[in-house]
Amino acid sequence: MKGEGNEHRAGFVAVVGRPNVGKSTLVNSLVGQKVAIVSDKPQTTRNRILGILSLPQAQILFVDTPGIHKPKHKLGEFMVRAAETTIGDVDIVLFVIDATAAIGGGERYIAQLLSKVSTPVILAVNKMDLTPPAALLPIMDAYRNMLKLEALVPVSALKGQNLGPLLDEIVKLLPPGPRLYPEDNVTDQPERLVVAEIIREKILYLTEDEFPHSVAIDVEELLTRDNGSMFIRATVYVERDSQKGIIIGAGGRLLKEIGRLAREDIQKLLGANVYLDLWVKVKKDWRNKPGSLHAFGYRND
């Protein structure tokens, strides 16, 4: 990657775009390990997750925002506000689009939002591995006509293609400054939140399309035992009794599989053996109750 002189740079980069365009995958690929959960279901990201990439000449702090969409409940409203309020508070906006999808009202709405702020914008045209090179040019021209862009870079978040040139463009626009976090940090999120997100990712992976967005995770205990292993107790909250039955599964088999997959990733994250104790409870209509949203960590303040 190209250097920009000897001056160290550091700053915040908001990663924005419609749901399911590959924002979390791109952040994970750039940082070099999982800091945001990934799912083929839209609107997976809820909280703003900070991924930290420390390079010799720069430290880049990625803010992975929820996909901007038309909200259907108070949780959706929170997610959209979280994304929109981030745009004006960062040094750079990385606008991620899906090169295989037609430009629609959602992309135009985001472009309109970005045109109202002075924050520099870089366009990452994702899924270049699935798009003929000739098809990329008209896409890039269309976005040039929608808003002012500092750079346009085709990438493949999944395959890790062209990430170096994208990082070059980001570093150029960062303000001079020292590291804001220790060099070995990859996220600022507390362990409890990352553990909760890993559990939710496995539920999204193993269950149907509709109800996983009514799932919230509360990590009630995270303790280090005398032998260095970890004990974690977490409760999965759903909105209806029927959803509780689905997550538990026949004979408790699905809940056991959720726990097994989550435990594997949590052990990699914490570097210790983990005993994961999972429970499922019903909290009716929690997505529309501000008190429940705050209790589960969804706050804009």
N, C-alpha and C positions, 0 to 999 in steps of 0.2 A: 504494500500500500504506500502511496506517495506521502512524503512528509511535507509539512507546511512550515519550513524553517525550523528553528530551535525552540520556538515559543510554545509552551504547553497550553492546550485548550481543554475546556470542560463546559458542559451544558446539558440542557434537557431537550429531548426530542419526543414530541407527541406523535404516536402512531395512530392515524385515524383512517376511517373507511367504512363502507357498509359492512353489515354482518357477513361473516363467512367468506371473506376475500383472502384470508391467510395472514392476518396481522399477528396473531399469537405465534404462528409457525415462523414468521419472519423474525420476530423478536428473539425467539429461542435459537434460531439459526445464527443470528448476529452475535448473541451473547455466548453461544457455544454450549449451552445446556438449558434444560427446561426451567423456565421461571414463570411461564403462563400456560394454562391448560389448553389443550387442543382437542377439537371435536369437529365432526362433519355436520353437526347441527348448528344453526345460526344462533347468534346472541349468546355465545358461550361465556365470554368475558363479562364480568360484572364490576369488579373493582379495578381501579387504575393500578396496574402492576408495574413496578419499576425494575427493569433489567439493566444491569450495569456492565458495560464493556470498557475495560481498562487497557489502553494501548500505550506504547512508549511515548507518543506525542499527544495523546488526548484521552479523556474519560467521557464516554457517552452514556447518558442516563435516559434510557428508553421508557416512556410512559405508554403502556399498552391500554388504550381506551376501549370501552365497550363500543360495539358497532352502532352507528347512528341509524335509527329506524323510527318508524311511527309507533309510539308506545301504546300498549293495550292495558296497562295496569300501572300502579305506582312504582313497582320495581322497574318497569320499562322506562318510566319518566326519570327515575334516578339514574339509570344507565345512560340515557341521552344527555341529561344535564352534566353528568360526569365527563362525557366526551366533549361537549360544547364548551364547558368552562375551562378545560385544559388548554384549548387552542390558543388563547391569549396569554397564557401564563408560562410559555416555554420559549426556548431559543429558536427552535426549528419545528415545523410540522412535516411529518413524513406521511403523505397521502397515498395509501395503498389501494390499488384497483385490481380487479380480476380481468386479465386480457382476454379470457375466453367468454366473458359475459357482455351483453350489449349494454351500452351506456343508457341509463334510465334516470328516472326522477330522483332517485336516491343519490346518485353521483352528482347530479346537477345541484341538488340541495346542499351537499357538502362543499362543492366548489363555490357556491354562493356564500356560505358561511366563511370560508377561507378568504374570499376576496374582500371581506369586511375588516380583516385584521392585518396588521403590519408584519406579522411573523413570516419569515421566509418559508416557502413551501417547496419541497422536493416530491416529485411524483415517482413512486415505485410501481412499475407495471409488472405485476406478479403473474406467474404461470407462463413465463416465456417458453418453458420446455414443452408446453402444449399448444403453442401458437406459432404458425409459420412466420418467419421474419418479415415477409412482405406485409403481413396483416398488422404488424406492430406500428408501422409508420402512420397510417391514418388514425389509429387510436391516439397516438401521442400528439398528432396535429390537432385533434378534436379538443384535447385537454389544454393545449396551448391557447386555444381560442376562448376557453372558458375562464381562465384565471392566469395571473402572473406566476410563472414557475422559475425557480432558480436552477433546477436541473430535472431531467427525466431519465430514469434508469430502468431498463427491463431487467427483471430478476426472476429466479425461481427459488422461493423460500424453501420448498420441500427438497429440492436437489442441491441447494446451496450455490446456485449459479449466479455469477456477476455480483456477488456481495462486496468484493473488494472495491470496484468502482463506486458502488453506492456509499460505502464508508468514506471513500475519498471526498465525495461531494458533501457529506455530512460534516466531516472534520473542517473543511474549508470555511463553513458557515458558523462554526462554534466560536464563542467569544474566548479570548485568552483568559487563562485562570488555572489554579492548581486543582488537583484531585479533590473531589468533594466526599469521596468514600474511600476506605482502605482498598488497596489494589486487588485483594483476593475476594472482595465482596461481589456477588452476582445479582443480588436483589436486596431491597431494604424492607421487604415484607417480613413480619414476625413469623416464626416457625408455625404457630397455630393456624395462621391464615393459609400458608402454603400447604400444610397438611390437609386442611379442610377442602382446598381447591383440588388437590389430588384425588380425594375421595369422591368429590362431585364429578370429576372427569371420568372416573370409572363407572359411575352411575349413568352418565350420558352415553358412554360407550356400550353398556350392556342392556339398556332399556329402550323403549319405543320413542318415537319422535316428539310426541306431544307433551307428556307430563314432566320430563326432567327439569324444565324451567320453573317448576313449582317446588323444587328441592332446595333446602338450605342445610348447611352442616354447622354444628356447634361442637368445637373441640373443647370438652369440659376438663380433661386432665391430660397433661403431657409431662410425665415424670421420668427422671433418670434413676434407674435402680442402682444398687451398690455394685453390681457386676458390670455396669456400663450399658446395659440394655435399656430400652425405652418402653414405658407403658403409656398407651394412648387410649383414652375413652372418648368416643365421639357419638353424637346423636344426629341421625338423619331426620330432618323434619319435612313432612309432606302436607298437602292441604286436604286430602280426603282419605277415608279408610280404605277405599279400593286401591289407592296408590301405595299405601303401606303394604298391602298384600302383594302387590306386584314386586316391590323392592325386596321383600323377604323371600318370595318365591316358594315353590312347593318344597316342604321340608326344610326351609331355610337355605336352600341351595344357592339362590341368586345372591343373597346377602353374604354368604361365605365367599363366593367368587369375587364380589366387589371388594371384600376385605383382603382377599389373597392378592389381587392385582394392585390395590392401593398400598398394601404393606411392602410389596417389592419396590415401588417407587419411593416410598417414604424412607425405607432403609438406605437407598442410594443417596437421598437428600441428607439424612442425618448421620450417615456413616456408622450406624449401630443396628444391632438386632432390635426388632420392634414387635411388641405384642399389641395388637389393635383390637379393641373391644367396641363393636359397633351396635347401636340400638336404633330403632325406627319409631318415631312418634308423629302424631297428627297435630298440626296447628292450623286450624281452618282459615283459609283466605289470607295467609300471612303476607302475601305479596302486595296487598292493598292496605296494610296497616302500618303506618309510620313507626309505631313503637316496635313492631317486629322487625322491620327493616333496619332500624338502628341497632337492635339487639344482635342481629346477624352481621353487623359491620358495614351496612350500606348507608353511608352518610356523605353528604356533600359539604358539611361544615368542617 
